[in-house]
Amino acid sequence: MKKWNFKNKIVAVTLIAVLFTSLGFYGAYKLWISPKKENKQWVVPNLKDTSHKIFTEEALIQNIAQKQEMITTEVEMNQKTTIDDSWGNMFAFKKLQNIYFFGKGIYVVDLSNITKDSITINGNKLTLTVPKPFIKTIDIDEQKTIYETPEKGIFRFGELKLTPEEYEVMMGEAKKSMQERLSSGQIYEDALKNSEISISKFVQSLFSEETKNNYTVNIKFQ
């Protein structure tokens, strides 16, 4: 039977207020507008007409939205992609190359909908109900990309070349494969566990020294 008296209500409301205040300060710091920078001029390489120049101007901020999301897990991974430009199945006409993309997936938990109803207190056990973590971003570090030496049959010559459009498709497929790996299996189970630990520690840090030992914190995912 859940015990929900006036003292517990005060604890819950205070906890929510401090939680959102802490996240608000963190979000404001992340969204702080940096000083203006001068326009950058650069020349596109490999152009026959080098008189063509491109100017980039300062990015204009369209909207700043406050987020109450907690990063709980980061996963580094690599994805192997093979480009096959072989002619048929004969080894003499074989031509392929392996490419390894290295990326980082970030899981976050959205805390924006937490209310006093998300917190239950039964004796000295405090349970906080939050949404399950989800994959916020997958970023590929192109500087770490490894291009293996192409495998070529005796009748194949030259390097494998991709158009910008083909490269974008290949990058998209690599991200899609990473997304699938992050969305299920042991990796996602680890993300759930990490999220539980991170949120629990964060909630415990909001209590004063006098009261932090009065409650055990349990995280429940919707």
C-alpha atoms as an extended CHARMM CRD file, in Angstrom:
* protein
*
       222  EXT
         1         1  MET       CA              0.0000000000        0.0000000000        0.0000000000  PROA      1               0.0000000000
         2         2  LYS       CA              1.5180000000        3.3030000000       -1.0480000000  PROA      2               0.0000000000
         3         3  LYS       CA              2.0390000000        5.7720000000        1.7740000000  PROA      3               0.0000000000
         4         4  TRP       CA              1.5390000000        9.2680000000        0.4310000000  PROA      4               0.0000000000
         5         5  ASN       CA              1.3270000000       11.8470000000        3.2280000000  PROA      5               0.0000000000
         6         6  PHE       CA              2.0490000000       15.5560000000        3.3090000000  PROA      6               0.0000000000
         7         7  LYS       CA              5.7470000000       14.9880000000        3.9730000000  PROA      7               0.0000000000
         8         8  ASN       CA              6.0490000000       12.7160000000        0.9540000000  PROA      8               0.0000000000
         9         9  LYS       CA              4.3000000000       15.2840000000       -1.2300000000  PROA      9               0.0000000000
        10        10  ILE       CA              6.7550000000       17.9490000000       -0.1220000000  PROA      10              0.0000000000
        11        11  VAL       CA              9.6680000000       15.6270000000       -0.9230000000  PROA      11              0.0000000000
        12        12  ALA       CA              8.2700000000       14.8430000000       -4.3760000000  PROA      12              0.0000000000
        13        13  VAL       CA              7.5420000000       18.4550000000       -5.3150000000  PROA      13              0.0000000000
        14        14  THR       CA             10.9140000000       19.6320000000       -4.0180000000  PROA      14              0.0000000000
        15        15  LEU       CA             12.6760000000       16.8610000000       -5.9020000000  PROA      15              0.0000000000
        16        16  ILE       CA             10.9570000000       17.7640000000       -9.1720000000  PROA      16              0.0000000000
        17        17  ALA       CA             11.7290000000       21.4680000000       -8.7030000000  PROA      17              0.0000000000
        18        18  VAL       CA             15.4100000000       20.8340000000       -8.0480000000  PROA      18              0.0000000000
        19        19  LEU       CA             15.5720000000       18.3150000000      -10.8870000000  PROA      19              0.0000000000
        20        20  PHE       CA             14.2200000000       20.7270000000      -13.4740000000  PROA      20              0.0000000000
        21        21  THR       CA             16.2620000000       23.6260000000      -12.1030000000  PROA      21              0.0000000000
        22        22  SER       CA             19.4400000000       21.5740000000      -12.4310000000  PROA      22              0.0000000000
        23        23  LEU       CA             18.5590000000       20.5150000000      -15.9640000000  PROA      23              0.0000000000
        24        24  GLY       CA             17.5870000000       24.0840000000      -16.8160000000  PROA      24              0.0000000000
        25        25  PHE       CA             20.9840000000       25.4620000000      -15.7840000000  PROA      25              0.0000000000
        26        26  TYR       CA             22.6960000000       22.7170000000      -17.7190000000  PROA      26              0.0000000000
        27        27  GLY       CA             20.6070000000       23.3950000000      -20.8410000000  PROA      27              0.0000000000
        28        28  ALA       CA             21.1690000000       27.1450000000      -20.6180000000  PROA      28              0.0000000000
        29        29  TYR       CA             24.9060000000       26.5910000000      -20.4430000000  PROA      29              0.0000000000
        30        30  LYS       CA             24.8390000000       24.3440000000      -23.5180000000  PROA      30              0.0000000000
        31        31  LEU       CA             22.7270000000       26.8240000000      -25.4860000000  PROA      31              0.0000000000
        32        32  TRP       CA             24.8600000000       29.8930000000      -24.6570000000  PROA      32              0.0000000000
        33        33  ILE       CA             25.3670000000       31.8880000000      -27.8580000000  PROA      33              0.0000000000
        34        34  SER       CA             29.0240000000       32.1170000000      -28.8880000000  PROA      34              0.0000000000
        35        35  PRO       CA             30.5540000000       35.3970000000      -30.1490000000  PROA      35              0.0000000000
        36        36  LYS       CA             30.1360000000       36.2960000000      -33.7900000000  PROA      36              0.0000000000
        37        37  LYS       CA             32.8010000000       35.1540000000      -36.1930000000  PROA      37              0.0000000000
        38        38  GLU       CA             33.9640000000       36.7150000000      -39.4320000000  PROA      38              0.0000000000
        39        39  ASN       CA             32.8830000000       35.2850000000      -42.7730000000  PROA      39              0.0000000000
        40        40  LYS       CA             35.0550000000       32.4550000000      -43.9940000000  PROA      40              0.0000000000
        41        41  GLN       CA             36.2400000000       32.3510000000      -47.5950000000  PROA      41              0.0000000000
        42        42  TRP       CA             37.4070000000       29.2050000000      -49.2630000000  PROA      42              0.0000000000
        43        43  VAL       CA             38.0330000000       27.7800000000      -52.7330000000  PROA      43              0.0000000000
        44        44  VAL       CA             36.5550000000       24.5130000000      -53.8840000000  PROA      44              0.0000000000
        45        45  PRO       CA             39.4600000000       22.1790000000      -54.7720000000  PROA      45              0.0000000000
        46        46  ASN       CA             39.9200000000       20.6630000000      -58.2090000000  PROA      46              0.0000000000
        47        47  LEU       CA             38.0120000000       23.3980000000      -59.9810000000  PROA      47              0.0000000000
        48        48  LYS       CA             39.3860000000       24.4260000000      -63.3620000000  PROA      48              0.0000000000
        49        49  ASP       CA             38.1610000000       27.9650000000      -62.8530000000  PROA      49              0.0000000000
        50        50  THR       CA             39.7650000000       29.0400000000      -59.5590000000  PROA      50              0.0000000000
        51        51  SER       CA             38.1420000000       32.4470000000      -59.7590000000  PROA      51              0.0000000000
        52        52  HSD       CA             34.9980000000       30.9310000000      -58.2870000000  PROA      52              0.0000000000
        53        53  LYS       CA             34.9170000000       31.5170000000      -54.5680000000  PROA      53              0.0000000000
        54        54  ILE       CA             32.3750000000       30.6230000000      -51.9140000000  PROA      54              0.0000000000
        55        55  PHE       CA             31.6440000000       32.7170000000      -48.8500000000  PROA      55              0.0000000000
        56        56  THR       CA             30.0750000000       31.3350000000      -45.6970000000  PROA      56              0.0000000000
        57        57  GLU       CA             28.2890000000       33.7050000000      -43.3750000000  PROA      57              0.0000000000
        58        58  GLU       CA             27.4730000000       33.4260000000      -39.7160000000  PROA      58              0.0000000000
        59        59  ALA       CA             24.7700000000       30.8540000000      -39.0430000000  PROA      59              0.0000000000
        60        60  LEU       CA             21.4670000000       32.4330000000      -38.0680000000  PROA      60              0.0000000000
        61        61  ILE       CA             19.6720000000       31.0360000000      -35.0410000000  PROA      61              0.0000000000
        62        62  GLN       CA             16.0500000000       30.3200000000      -35.9100000000  PROA      62              0.0000000000
        63        63  ASN       CA             14.8830000000       28.8780000000      -32.6190000000  PROA      63              0.0000000000
        64        64  ILE       CA             16.2270000000       27.8400000000      -29.2250000000  PROA      64              0.0000000000
        65        65  ALA       CA             14.1750000000       25.1730000000      -27.5090000000  PROA      65              0.0000000000
        66        66  GLN       CA             14.6800000000       24.1530000000      -23.9160000000  PROA      66              0.0000000000
        67        67  LYS       CA             15.3380000000       20.4310000000      -23.5570000000  PROA      67              0.0000000000
        68        68  GLN       CA             15.1300000000       18.3680000000      -20.4160000000  PROA      68              0.0000000000
        69        69  GLU       CA             16.9690000000       15.3190000000      -21.6450000000  PROA      69              0.0000000000
        70        70  MET       CA             19.6710000000       13.4420000000      -19.7940000000  PROA      70              0.0000000000
        71        71  ILE       CA             22.4860000000       11.7180000000      -21.6720000000  PROA      71              0.0000000000
        72        72  THR       CA             22.8570000000        8.3490000000      -19.9930000000  PROA      72              0.0000000000
        73        73  THR       CA             24.8690000000        6.2220000000      -22.4100000000  PROA      73              0.0000000000
        74        74  GLU       CA             27.3850000000        6.6630000000      -25.2210000000  PROA      74              0.0000000000
        75        75  VAL       CA             28.3430000000        3.7330000000      -27.4300000000  PROA      75              0.0000000000
        76        76  GLU       CA             31.3340000000        3.7380000000      -29.7680000000  PROA      76              0.0000000000
        77        77  MET       CA             31.1140000000        1.3520000000      -32.7050000000  PROA      77              0.0000000000
        78        78  ASN       CA             32.3940000000        0.6610000000      -36.1720000000  PROA      78              0.0000000000
        79        79  GLN       CA             30.5820000000       -0.4470000000      -39.2900000000  PROA      79              0.0000000000
        80        80  LYS       CA             32.1400000000       -2.3600000000      -42.1800000000  PROA      80              0.0000000000
        81        81  THR       CA             30.8940000000       -1.4630000000      -45.6560000000  PROA      81              0.0000000000
        82        82  THR       CA             32.0390000000       -3.1490000000      -48.8640000000  PROA      82              0.0000000000
        83        83  ILE       CA             32.0160000000       -1.5530000000      -52.3040000000  PROA      83              0.0000000000
        84        84  ASP       CA             31.8310000000       -4.2420000000      -54.9670000000  PROA      84              0.0000000000
        85        85  ASP       CA             32.6170000000       -3.2040000000      -58.5420000000  PROA      85              0.0000000000
        86        86  SER       CA             33.4300000000       -6.6870000000      -59.7880000000  PROA      86              0.0000000000
        87        87  TRP       CA             32.5950000000       -7.8760000000      -63.3000000000  PROA      87              0.0000000000
        88        88  GLY       CA             30.7900000000      -11.1460000000      -62.8090000000  PROA      88              0.0000000000
        89        89  ASN       CA             32.0130000000      -13.8490000000      -60.4230000000  PROA      89              0.0000000000
        90        90  MET       CA             35.4430000000      -14.5710000000      -61.9030000000  PROA      90              0.0000000000
        91        91  PHE       CA             38.3670000000      -13.6470000000      -59.6330000000  PROA      91              0.0000000000
        92        92  ALA       CA             40.2820000000      -12.1090000000      -62.5520000000  PROA      92              0.0000000000
        93        93  PHE       CA             37.5710000000       -9.4310000000      -62.8550000000  PROA      93              0.0000000000
        94        94  LYS       CA             37.1660000000       -8.8590000000      -59.1320000000  PROA      94              0.0000000000
        95        95  LYS       CA             37.3090000000       -5.3170000000      -57.7500000000  PROA      95              0.0000000000
        96        96  LEU       CA             36.1070000000       -4.4400000000      -54.2540000000  PROA      96              0.0000000000
        97        97  GLN       CA             37.0870000000       -2.3500000000      -51.2590000000  PROA      97              0.0000000000
        98        98  ASN       CA             36.2370000000       -2.5220000000      -47.5550000000  PROA      98              0.0000000000
        99        99  ILE       CA             35.5300000000        0.6960000000      -45.6720000000  PROA      99              0.0000000000
       100       100  TYR       CA             35.2220000000        0.9580000000      -41.8860000000  PROA      100             0.0000000000
       101       101  PHE       CA             33.1400000000        3.7840000000      -40.4350000000  PROA      101             0.0000000000
       102       102  PHE       CA             33.5600000000        4.7320000000      -36.7820000000  PROA      102             0.0000000000
       103       103  GLY       CA             30.6700000000        6.3660000000      -34.9680000000  PROA      103             0.0000000000
       104       104  LYS       CA             29.1450000000        7.1500000000      -31.6030000000  PROA      104             0.0000000000
       105       105  GLY       CA             25.5490000000        6.5440000000      -30.5780000000  PROA      105             0.0000000000
       106       106  ILE       CA             24.0380000000        8.6170000000      -27.7800000000  PROA      106             0.0000000000
       107       107  TYR       CA             21.0780000000        7.5140000000      -25.6430000000  PROA      107             0.0000000000
       108       108  VAL       CA             19.0390000000       10.0650000000      -23.7160000000  PROA      108             0.0000000000
       109       109  VAL       CA             16.0760000000        9.9590000000      -21.3510000000  PROA      109             0.0000000000
       110       110  ASP       CA             13.3800000000       12.6350000000      -21.7260000000  PROA      110             0.0000000000
       111       111  LEU       CA             12.5270000000       14.0290000000      -18.2840000000  PROA      111             0.0000000000
       112       112  SER       CA             10.2590000000       16.8300000000      -19.4960000000  PROA      112             0.0000000000
       113       113  ASN       CA              6.9980000000       15.1030000000      -18.5210000000  PROA      113             0.0000000000
       114       114  ILE       CA              7.9090000000       14.2510000000      -14.9400000000  PROA      114             0.0000000000
       115       115  THR       CA              5.2590000000       15.3340000000      -12.4400000000  PROA      115             0.0000000000
       116       116  LYS       CA              4.5400000000       14.5310000000       -8.7930000000  PROA      116             0.0000000000
       117       117  ASP       CA              2.5460000000       11.5440000000      -10.0800000000  PROA      117             0.0000000000
       118       118  SER       CA              5.8090000000       10.1590000000      -11.5010000000  PROA      118             0.0000000000
       119       119  ILE       CA              7.1310000000        9.7820000000       -7.9600000000  PROA      119             0.0000000000
       120       120  THR       CA              5.8420000000        7.2960000000       -5.4290000000  PROA      120             0.0000000000
       121       121  ILE       CA              7.1140000000        6.9110000000       -1.8960000000  PROA      121             0.0000000000
       122       122  ASN       CA              6.5170000000        3.7770000000        0.1150000000  PROA      122             0.0000000000
       123       123  GLY       CA              8.2670000000        3.9960000000        3.4510000000  PROA      123             0.0000000000
       124       124  ASN       CA             11.8960000000        4.7740000000        2.6600000000  PROA      124             0.0000000000
       125       125  LYS       CA             11.6420000000        3.6090000000       -0.9750000000  PROA      125             0.0000000000
       126       126  LEU       CA             11.3060000000        6.3530000000       -3.5980000000  PROA      126             0.0000000000
       127       127  THR       CA             10.3070000000        5.2020000000       -7.1080000000  PROA      127             0.0000000000
       128       128  LEU       CA             10.6820000000        7.5290000000      -10.0860000000  PROA      128             0.0000000000
       129       129  THR       CA              8.8890000000        6.5330000000      -13.3030000000  PROA      129             0.0000000000
       130       130  VAL       CA             10.5320000000        7.8210000000      -16.4890000000  PROA      130             0.0000000000
       131       131  PRO       CA             10.3680000000        7.0380000000      -20.2310000000  PROA      131             0.0000000000
       132       132  LYS       CA             12.7530000000        4.4710000000      -21.6480000000  PROA      132             0.0000000000
       133       133  PRO       CA             16.0050000000        5.7890000000      -23.1350000000  PROA      133             0.0000000000
       134       134  PHE       CA             16.0640000000        6.4240000000      -26.8570000000  PROA      134             0.0000000000
       135       135  ILE       CA             18.7800000000        7.0070000000      -29.4400000000  PROA      135             0.0000000000
       136       136  LYS       CA             19.2020000000       10.7440000000      -29.7880000000  PROA      136             0.0000000000
       137       137  THR       CA             22.0010000000       10.8800000000      -32.3480000000  PROA      137             0.0000000000
       138       138  ILE       CA             24.4470000000        8.7400000000      -34.2590000000  PROA      138             0.0000000000
       139       139  ASP       CA             27.5440000000       10.6680000000      -35.3100000000  PROA      139             0.0000000000
       140       140  ILE       CA             30.1610000000        9.2710000000      -37.6670000000  PROA      140             0.0000000000
       141       141  ASP       CA             33.7100000000       10.5960000000      -37.3130000000  PROA      141             0.0000000000
       142       142  GLU       CA             34.8300000000       10.7320000000      -40.9200000000  PROA      142             0.0000000000
       143       143  GLN       CA             38.4270000000       11.4470000000      -39.9050000000  PROA      143             0.0000000000
       144       144  LYS       CA             38.6380000000        7.9570000000      -38.4190000000  PROA      144             0.0000000000
       145       145  THR       CA             37.2740000000        6.2080000000      -41.5120000000  PROA      145             0.0000000000
       146       146  ILE       CA             39.5710000000        3.4320000000      -42.7160000000  PROA      146             0.0000000000
       147       147  TYR       CA             39.7830000000        2.6220000000      -46.4240000000  PROA      147             0.0000000000
       148       148  GLU       CA             41.3780000000       -0.7440000000      -47.0580000000  PROA      148             0.0000000000
       149       149  THR       CA             43.4830000000       -1.3010000000      -50.1540000000  PROA      149             0.0000000000
       150       150  PRO       CA             41.1280000000       -2.4240000000      -52.9550000000  PROA      150             0.0000000000
       151       151  GLU       CA             41.1750000000       -6.1000000000      -53.9170000000  PROA      151             0.0000000000
       152       152  LYS       CA             41.5470000000       -6.3270000000      -57.6940000000  PROA      152             0.0000000000
       153       153  GLY       CA             41.8030000000       -9.1490000000      -60.1930000000  PROA      153             0.0000000000
       154       154  ILE       CA             44.5370000000       -9.1620000000      -62.8270000000  PROA      154             0.0000000000
       155       155  PHE       CA             42.2150000000       -7.6040000000      -65.4170000000  PROA      155             0.0000000000
       156       156  ARG       CA             40.9960000000       -4.7390000000      -63.2190000000  PROA      156             0.0000000000
       157       157  PHE       CA             42.8440000000       -1.4460000000      -62.8380000000  PROA      157             0.0000000000
       158       158  GLY       CA             42.4220000000        1.9370000000      -61.2040000000  PROA      158             0.0000000000
       159       159  GLU       CA             40.9150000000        2.9890000000      -57.9090000000  PROA      159             0.0000000000
       160       160  LEU       CA             37.3060000000        2.7070000000      -56.8180000000  PROA      160             0.0000000000
       161       161  LYS       CA             35.6150000000        6.0810000000      -57.0480000000  PROA      161             0.0000000000
       162       162  LEU       CA             32.2900000000        7.2190000000      -55.6240000000  PROA      162             0.0000000000
       163       163  THR       CA             30.1940000000       10.2070000000      -56.5520000000  PROA      163             0.0000000000
       164       164  PRO       CA             29.1600000000       12.5050000000      -53.6590000000  PROA      164             0.0000000000
       165       165  GLU       CA             25.6300000000       11.1080000000      -53.9580000000  PROA      165             0.0000000000
       166       166  GLU       CA             26.8690000000        7.5110000000      -53.6930000000  PROA      166             0.0000000000
       167       167  TYR       CA             29.0130000000        8.4240000000      -50.6910000000  PROA      167             0.0000000000
       168       168  GLU       CA             26.0100000000        9.9780000000      -48.9160000000  PROA      168             0.0000000000
       169       169  VAL       CA             23.9650000000        6.8350000000      -49.5740000000  PROA      169             0.0000000000
       170       170  MET       CA             26.7840000000        4.7010000000      -48.1640000000  PROA      170             0.0000000000
       171       171  MET       CA             26.9970000000        6.9120000000      -45.0520000000  PROA      171             0.0000000000
       172       172  GLY       CA             23.2340000000        6.6850000000      -44.6270000000  PROA      172             0.0000000000
       173       173  GLU       CA             23.3090000000        2.8970000000      -44.8170000000  PROA      173             0.0000000000
       174       174  ALA       CA             26.1370000000        2.7720000000      -42.2690000000  PROA      174             0.0000000000
       175       175  LYS       CA             24.1110000000        4.9210000000      -39.8470000000  PROA      175             0.0000000000
       176       176  LYS       CA             21.0200000000        2.7950000000      -40.4640000000  PROA      176             0.0000000000
       177       177  SER       CA             22.9540000000       -0.3700000000      -39.5980000000  PROA      177             0.0000000000
       178       178  MET       CA             24.3220000000        1.2670000000      -36.4360000000  PROA      178             0.0000000000
       179       179  GLN       CA             20.7860000000        2.3380000000      -35.4920000000  PROA      179             0.0000000000
       180       180  GLU       CA             19.5590000000       -1.2430000000      -35.7860000000  PROA      180             0.0000000000
       181       181  ARG       CA             22.4060000000       -2.5260000000      -33.6180000000  PROA      181             0.0000000000
       182       182  LEU       CA             21.7100000000        0.0880000000      -30.9490000000  PROA      182             0.0000000000
       183       183  SER       CA             17.9500000000       -0.5030000000      -30.8820000000  PROA      183             0.0000000000
       184       184  SER       CA             17.9150000000       -4.0870000000      -29.6370000000  PROA      184             0.0000000000
       185       185  GLY       CA             19.8790000000       -6.8760000000      -28.0500000000  PROA      185             0.0000000000
       186       186  GLN       CA             22.4850000000       -6.5860000000      -25.3310000000  PROA      186             0.0000000000
       187       187  ILE       CA             23.5030000000       -3.0540000000      -26.3070000000  PROA      187             0.0000000000
       188       188  TYR       CA             20.0220000000       -1.7190000000      -25.5570000000  PROA      188             0.0000000000
       189       189  GLU       CA             19.8360000000       -3.7410000000      -22.3360000000  PROA      189             0.0000000000
       190       190  ASP       CA             23.0920000000       -2.1110000000      -21.2700000000  PROA      190             0.0000000000
       191       191  ALA       CA             21.6540000000        1.3010000000      -22.1430000000  PROA      191             0.0000000000
       192       192  LEU       CA             18.6450000000        0.5970000000      -19.9050000000  PROA      192             0.0000000000
       193       193  LYS       CA             20.9010000000       -0.4020000000      -17.0350000000  PROA      193             0.0000000000
       194       194  ASN       CA             23.1630000000        2.6170000000      -17.4870000000  PROA      194             0.0000000000
       195       195  SER       CA             20.1510000000        4.9220000000      -17.6070000000  PROA      195             0.0000000000
       196       196  GLU       CA             18.7840000000        3.4380000000      -14.4030000000  PROA      196             0.0000000000
       197       197  ILE       CA             22.1110000000        3.9520000000      -12.6190000000  PROA      197             0.0000000000
       198       198  SER       CA             22.6650000000        7.4770000000      -13.9880000000  PROA      198             0.0000000000
       199       199  ILE       CA             19.1990000000        8.7530000000      -13.0680000000  PROA      199             0.0000000000
       200       200  SER       CA             19.2880000000        7.0960000000       -9.6680000000  PROA      200             0.0000000000
       201       201  LYS       CA             22.6410000000        8.7270000000       -8.8320000000  PROA      201             0.0000000000
       202       202  PHE       CA             21.3880000000       12.0680000000      -10.1180000000  PROA      202             0.0000000000
       203       203  VAL       CA             18.2570000000       11.9110000000       -7.9540000000  PROA      203             0.0000000000
       204       204  GLN       CA             20.2780000000       10.8990000000       -4.9170000000  PROA      204             0.0000000000
       205       205  SER       CA             22.6040000000       13.8740000000       -5.4620000000  PROA      205             0.0000000000
       206       206  LEU       CA             19.6160000000       16.2340000000       -5.0820000000  PROA      206             0.0000000000
       207       207  PHE       CA             19.0590000000       15.2960000000       -1.4510000000  PROA      207             0.0000000000
       208       208  SER       CA             20.8430000000       17.0860000000        1.3500000000  PROA      208             0.0000000000
       209       209  GLU       CA             23.4730000000       15.3220000000        3.4220000000  PROA      209             0.0000000000
       210       210  GLU       CA             20.9320000000       14.9710000000        6.2370000000  PROA      210             0.0000000000
       211       211  THR       CA             18.2660000000       13.2590000000        4.1330000000  PROA      211             0.0000000000
       212       212  LYS       CA             20.1000000000       11.4200000000        1.3540000000  PROA      212             0.0000000000
       213       213  ASN       CA             20.3110000000        8.2390000000        3.4340000000  PROA      213             0.0000000000
       214       214  ASN       CA             16.6180000000        8.3130000000        4.3090000000  PROA      214             0.0000000000
       215       215  TYR       CA             15.5010000000        6.9780000000        0.9160000000  PROA      215             0.0000000000
       216       216  THR       CA             16.5250000000        4.2820000000       -1.5270000000  PROA      216             0.0000000000
       217       217  VAL       CA             15.9030000000        5.3530000000       -5.1170000000  PROA      217             0.0000000000
       218       218  ASN       CA             14.3300000000        2.9920000000       -7.6450000000  PROA      218             0.0000000000
       219       219  ILE       CA             13.9630000000        3.8570000000      -11.3500000000  PROA      219             0.0000000000
       220       220  LYS       CA             11.0260000000        2.4310000000      -13.2660000000  PROA      220             0.0000000000
       221       221  PHE       CA             10.7670000000        2.7080000000      -17.0700000000  PROA      221             0.0000000000
       222       222  GLN       CA              7.4090000000        3.2170000000      -18.7510000000  PROA      222             0.0000000000
